[in-house]
Amino acid sequence: MQNRAHPYGGLADELAGSAFSPITYVAQTESTNADASKLLGDPQHFGLSIVAERQTRGAGRKGRTWSAQPGTALLVTTILPRTINAKDVWVVPFWTALAVRAALARYHVLTELHWPNDLLVRKHGKVAGILCVSRIVGNTAWLGCGVGINVHRQPGGQDDIVPAPAFCDDVARVDRTALLLAILREYDATLDRLDDARGTADLWEAAAGLFGTRYRILKDGEREPVDATARGLADGGGLIVERDGRTETVNLADARILR
């Protein structure tokens, strides 16, 4: 039985009948993604969201950290309530980003999608990041969708982070419990999109206004970044760019995007 004493405990009733109704809350953990990874592959944990008040080893892409003071962020990893084809794992972060963007918009926090896994508030900075975890056996994949959203700005909080992060508070007051509810409802309403990886990628491209967007890219092993113009998403999640009259694909694992 779910513990309704924690801040998100009442959401089980709100989500009655949804595949995303199970929610576990911890005051502190190393990483909600690490916690979810241990549960992937077990159907009894399908649809479970693990929410933490604080992460001691929150992770971003390529080994970077996600830092958030207690009470400031929504830190959650949601295990998909079904398996997907292993060849389509790449599209899950883009699907997740669309859901988070839609949920934030409900509370008047309008965001821009930034390849590969960020949501930005114009003129303020990065407000949310996405990092998914997976377990793959043959053609079958189990996924956990990790989301970190900066919600409440505290005086002097996170001033040491470069570039400086944005918070929902910069544009609108948002309740973290209500925001999680909105995200889980978006997941529930759009889950079938994962059956069409290319179609979901196209939706992300359109929502991001990707074509023609300028990106500054620092490739692994190189000292100087390059500027390129985005042309689309490749199957597999790479960014198709044009620079110096040539087209190339920047793979997720091979570069860092500078803002």
QUIMO-V568897 format. One record per pair of residues at least 4 apart in sequence whose ideal C-beta (glycine too) atoms are under 8 Angstrom apart, sorted by the first residue. I is the first residue (numbers start at 1). J is the second residue. D is the distance in Angstrom with one decimal. If there is no record, write none. Layout:
BEGIN
i=<I:I>
j=<J:J>
d=<D:D>
END
This chain:
BEGIN
i=<2:2:2:2:2:3:3:4:4:4:5:6:7:7:7:8:8:8:8:8:8:9:9:10:10:11:11:11:11:11:11:11:12:12:12:12:14:15:15:15:15:15:15:16:17:18:18:18:18:19:19:19:19:19:19:20:20:20:20:20:20:20:20:21:22:22:22:22:23:23:23:23:24:24:24:24:25:25:25:26:26:26:26:26:27:27:27:28:28:28:28:28:29:29:29:29:29:29:29:30:30:30:30:30:31:31:31:31:31:31:32:32:32:32:32:32:32:32:32:32:33:33:33:33:33:33:33:34:34:34:35:35:35:36:36:36:36:36:36:36:36:36:37:37:37:39:39:39:39:40:40:40:40:40:40:40:40:41:41:41:45:46:46:46:46:47:47:47:47:48:48:49:49:49:49:49:49:50:50:50:51:51:51:51:52:52:53:53:53:54:54:54:54:55:55:55:57:58:58:58:58:58:58:59:59:59:59:59:60:60:60:60:60:61:61:61:61:62:62:66:66:66:66:67:67:68:68:68:68:68:68:69:69:69:69:71:71:72:72:72:72:72:72:72:72:73:73:73:73:73:74:74:74:74:74:74:74:75:75:75:76:76:76:76:77:77:77:77:77:78:78:78:78:78:78:79:79:79:79:80:80:80:80:80:80:80:80:81:82:83:83:83:84:84:84:84:84:84:85:85:85:86:86:86:86:86:87:87:88:88:88:88:89:89:89:89:89:90:90:90:90:90:91:91:91:91:91:91:92:92:92:92:92:92:93:93:93:93:93:93:93:93:94:94:94:94:94:94:95:95:95:95:95:95:96:96:96:96:96:96:97:97:97:97:97:97:98:98:98:98:98:98:98:98:99:99:99:99:99:100:100:100:100:100:100:100:100:101:101:101:101:101:102:102:102:103:103:103:103:103:103:104:104:104:104:104:104:104:104:104:104:105:105:105:106:107:107:107:107:107:107:108:108:109:109:109:109:109:109:110:110:110:111:111:111:111:111:112:112:112:112:112:112:113:113:113:113:113:113:114:114:114:114:114:114:114:115:115:115:115:115:115:115:116:116:116:116:117:117:117:118:118:118:118:119:119:119:119:119:120:120:120:120:120:120:121:121:121:121:121:124:124:124:124:125:125:125:125:125:126:126:126:126:126:127:127:127:127:127:127:127:128:128:128:128:129:129:130:130:130:130:131:132:132:132:132:133:133:133:134:134:134:134:135:135:136:136:136:145:147:149:149:150:150:150:150:150:151:151:151:151:151:151:152:152:152:152:153:153:153:153:158:158:159:161:163:166:168:168:168:168:169:169:174:174:175:176:177:178:179:180:181:182:183:184:185:186:187:193:193:193:194:196:197:197:198:198:199:200:201:201:201:201:202:203:204:204:204:205:205:205:205:206:208:209:210:210:210:211:211:211:212:212:213:213:214:214:214:214:215:215:215:215:215:215:215:216:216:216:216:216:216:217:217:217:217:217:217:217:217:217:217:218:218:218:218:218:218:218:218:219:219:219:219:220:220:220:225:226:227:228:228:228:228:229:229:229:230:230:230:231:231:231:231:232:233:233:233:233:234:234:234:234:236:236:237:238:238:238:238:239:239:240:240:240:240:241:241:241:241:242:242:242:243:250:250:251>
j=<9:12:22:23:24:9:25:9:10:12:9:25:25:176:177:23:25:49:51:177:180:23:25:14:177:15:21:23:177:180:181:184:16:21:22:23:181:20:21:181:184:185:188:21:21:47:184:185:188:46:47:81:82:188:191:47:49:78:81:184:185:187:188:47:45:47:48:49:48:49:51:180:48:49:50:51:51:52:53:35:50:51:52:53:52:53:54:52:53:54:55:56:34:35:50:52:54:55:56:34:35:55:56:57:35:55:56:57:58:59:36:50:51:52:55:58:75:76:77:146:37:59:77:131:133:144:146:38:57:59:39:50:77:40:48:50:77:78:79:133:144:146:133:135:144:45:48:79:144:45:79:133:134:135:142:143:144:135:137:142:79:79:80:81:82:78:79:80:81:78:79:76:77:78:79:180:184:76:77:78:74:75:76:180:75:76:70:71:75:68:69:70:75:66:68:75:65:65:66:67:68:75:148:63:64:65:66:131:64:65:66:129:131:116:117:131:252:253:256:75:129:131:148:158:161:72:73:75:148:150:158:73:154:157:158:152:154:150:151:152:153:154:157:158:167:148:149:150:151:152:147:148:149:151:176:179:180:147:148:149:146:147:180:183:133:144:145:146:147:144:145:147:183:184:187:142:143:144:145:84:92:142:143:144:145:191:194:191:191:140:141:142:88:89:92:141:143:194:139:140:141:136:138:139:140:141:139:197:92:141:194:197:132:134:136:141:143:197:235:236:237:252:95:194:197:200:201:237:96:132:134:143:145:194:97:116:117:130:131:132:145:237:98:200:201:204:233:237:99:190:193:194:200:204:100:130:132:145:147:187:101:113:117:119:130:204:102:113:186:190:200:203:204:207:103:183:186:187:190:104:119:128:130:147:149:183:186:105:111:113:119:207:106:182:186:107:179:182:183:185:186:109:110:111:119:127:128:149:168:174:179:109:110:111:182:168:172:174:178:179:182:171:172:121:127:168:171:172:174:121:122:171:119:120:121:127:128:119:120:121:122:208:209:118:119:204:207:208:210:118:119:120:126:208:257:259:208:210:215:230:233:239:257:237:239:252:257:129:130:131:126:128:129:130:126:127:128:129:130:124:125:126:127:166:259:125:127:166:170:171:166:167:170:171:163:164:165:166:259:150:163:165:166:259:149:150:165:166:167:168:170:147:148:149:150:147:148:145:146:147:148:146:143:144:145:146:143:144:146:141:142:143:144:141:142:140:141:142:187:183:168:179:158:165:166:167:168:167:168:169:174:176:179:167:168:169:176:157:167:169:170:164:165:164:165:259:170:172:173:174:179:173:174:178:179:179:180:181:182:183:184:185:186:187:188:189:190:191:199:200:203:200:200:201:235:202:235:203:204:205:233:235:237:206:207:208:210:233:210:211:232:233:210:213:213:230:232:233:230:231:232:229:230:229:230:227:228:229:230:227:228:229:230:239:241:257:225:226:227:257:258:259:225:226:227:228:241:250:255:256:257:258:222:224:225:226:255:256:257:258:226:250:254:255:254:255:256:258:243:243:241:242:243:250:241:242:243:239:240:241:240:241:242:247:240:237:238:239:240:238:239:240:249:251:252:252:249:250:251:252:249:250:247:248:249:250:247:248:249:250:246:247:248:248:254:255:255>
d=<6.1:4.9:7.0:6.5:7.9:5.6:7.2:3.4:5.9:7.2:5.9:3.8:6.8:7.2:5.7:5.2:5.5:8.0:5.5:5.6:6.0:7.3:7.1:6.7:7.5:5.6:7.5:5.6:6.8:6.7:5.5:7.3:7.1:5.2:7.4:6.5:5.7:6.0:3.9:7.3:6.1:7.5:7.8:6.4:7.6:7.7:7.0:7.5:4.8:7.0:4.5:3.7:7.7:6.4:7.4:4.8:6.8:6.7:6.6:4.3:7.9:5.5:5.3:6.7:7.7:5.5:4.4:6.9:7.4:4.8:6.4:7.9:6.4:7.2:5.1:7.1:4.9:7.6:7.8:7.7:7.1:7.4:5.1:7.4:7.5:4.9:6.8:6.7:6.5:4.6:7.6:6.6:7.7:5.7:7.8:4.9:7.8:6.1:7.3:5.6:7.9:6.7:5.2:4.2:6.7:5.5:7.9:5.2:5.7:5.7:6.2:4.6:7.2:5.1:6.7:8.0:5.9:6.2:3.9:6.3:6.3:6.2:5.1:6.3:4.8:6.3:4.3:7.2:7.4:7.9:7.3:5.1:7.0:6.6:7.7:5.6:4.2:7.9:5.6:6.1:3.6:7.4:4.8:7.2:6.6:4.2:6.9:6.3:7.9:7.7:6.6:7.1:7.1:4.0:4.1:7.4:6.2:5.1:7.4:5.1:5.5:6.4:7.3:4.2:6.7:7.6:6.5:7.6:3.7:7.3:4.9:5.4:7.1:4.4:7.6:7.3:6.7:6.7:5.1:7.9:7.5:6.7:4.7:6.8:4.7:7.6:5.3:7.1:7.6:7.4:7.9:4.6:7.7:6.9:7.1:5.7:7.4:6.1:3.7:6.7:6.9:6.8:6.6:7.3:7.4:6.6:6.3:6.3:3.9:6.3:4.9:6.0:6.2:7.3:6.4:6.3:8.0:7.7:6.8:7.9:6.3:7.9:4.9:6.7:6.7:5.4:3.7:6.4:6.6:6.8:7.7:7.8:6.1:5.3:6.9:6.4:7.5:6.5:6.3:4.9:7.2:5.9:6.3:7.9:7.3:6.0:6.1:5.5:5.8:7.9:7.1:7.3:4.4:5.6:4.8:5.8:6.0:7.7:5.4:8.0:7.6:5.4:6.3:7.7:7.3:4.8:6.6:4.4:7.3:6.8:4.9:7.5:7.9:7.0:6.6:7.3:7.3:4.9:7.9:7.0:7.6:7.1:4.6:7.4:6.9:7.7:7.7:7.4:7.4:5.0:6.2:5.8:5.3:6.9:7.3:5.4:6.6:5.3:6.0:7.5:7.0:4.9:7.1:5.1:6.3:4.5:7.4:7.8:7.6:7.7:6.6:4.2:7.9:5.4:6.9:5.0:6.7:7.3:7.6:5.1:4.0:7.7:5.9:7.0:4.1:5.1:5.8:7.0:6.2:5.1:7.8:5.2:6.5:6.9:6.3:7.0:5.3:5.1:7.5:5.1:7.6:7.4:6.7:6.1:5.9:4.1:7.4:7.1:6.7:6.9:5.8:6.0:5.2:7.8:6.3:5.1:6.7:4.5:6.6:8.0:6.1:5.7:6.8:6.4:5.5:6.6:6.4:7.8:7.8:7.1:7.5:6.1:5.9:6.1:6.3:5.9:3.7:5.3:6.0:6.3:6.3:5.8:6.9:5.9:7.1:5.9:7.6:6.4:5.3:6.3:6.0:6.6:7.1:7.8:5.0:7.7:6.2:3.7:4.3:7.7:5.2:4.1:7.5:5.5:7.2:7.6:7.4:7.6:7.2:7.7:7.3:6.9:6.0:7.5:5.1:7.2:5.7:4.6:7.2:6.6:7.4:6.8:4.2:6.8:7.0:5.0:5.6:5.3:6.3:7.4:7.8:7.4:4.2:6.2:5.9:6.2:7.1:7.1:4.7:7.7:6.1:7.1:7.8:7.7:6.3:6.4:5.7:3.8:7.9:4.2:7.1:5.2:7.7:7.4:7.2:7.2:7.2:7.2:7.0:7.1:7.7:5.1:6.5:6.6:7.1:5.4:7.1:5.9:4.4:6.4:5.3:7.1:5.5:7.7:7.2:5.7:4.0:7.5:7.8:7.7:6.5:5.5:6.6:7.0:7.5:6.7:4.9:4.2:6.2:6.1:3.6:7.8:4.7:7.2:5.7:5.5:5.4:4.0:7.8:7.8:7.2:5.5:6.0:7.4:6.5:5.3:7.1:4.2:6.6:6.5:7.9:6.7:6.5:4.3:7.1:7.7:5.2:7.1:6.7:5.7:8.0:4.6:5.8:6.4:5.3:6.1:7.2:4.5:6.5:5.4:6.6:5.2:7.4:7.0:4.6:7.1:4.7:7.9:7.7:7.0:7.1:6.9:8.0:5.2:6.4:4.4:6.9:6.4:4.8:7.0:5.7:5.4:6.9:6.4:7.4:5.5:7.9:6.3:4.0:4.5:6.7:7.6:5.8:7.3:5.6:6.0:5.4:6.2:7.6:4.2:7.7:6.5:7.6:7.2:5.4:6.6:6.4:6.5:6.5:6.5:6.3:6.3:6.5:6.5:6.4:6.2:6.0:6.2:6.8:4.7:7.3:6.9:6.0:6.4:7.4:6.4:6.7:6.6:6.6:6.4:4.7:7.5:7.8:6.4:6.2:5.9:7.7:6.8:4.5:7.1:6.1:5.6:7.8:7.2:6.5:5.0:6.5:6.9:6.5:6.3:6.5:6.2:6.9:7.2:4.5:6.3:7.4:5.9:7.6:7.4:5.6:7.7:5.8:7.0:6.5:5.9:4.9:7.4:5.6:7.0:4.3:7.4:6.0:5.5:7.7:5.8:7.2:5.8:5.1:7.5:6.1:7.4:6.6:7.7:4.2:7.9:6.4:4.7:7.8:5.9:7.5:7.4:6.3:4.7:5.3:6.4:7.8:5.5:6.1:6.8:3.7:6.5:4.0:7.7:6.2:5.0:6.9:6.0:7.1:5.6:4.5:6.3:5.5:6.5:4.6:6.6:7.2:6.7:6.9:4.1:7.4:5.3:4.9:7.5:7.9:5.2:4.3:5.9:4.7:6.4:6.9:4.6:6.5:7.6:5.3:8.0:7.2:6.2:7.6:5.9:6.9:5.0:8.0:7.6:6.7:5.0:7.2>
END
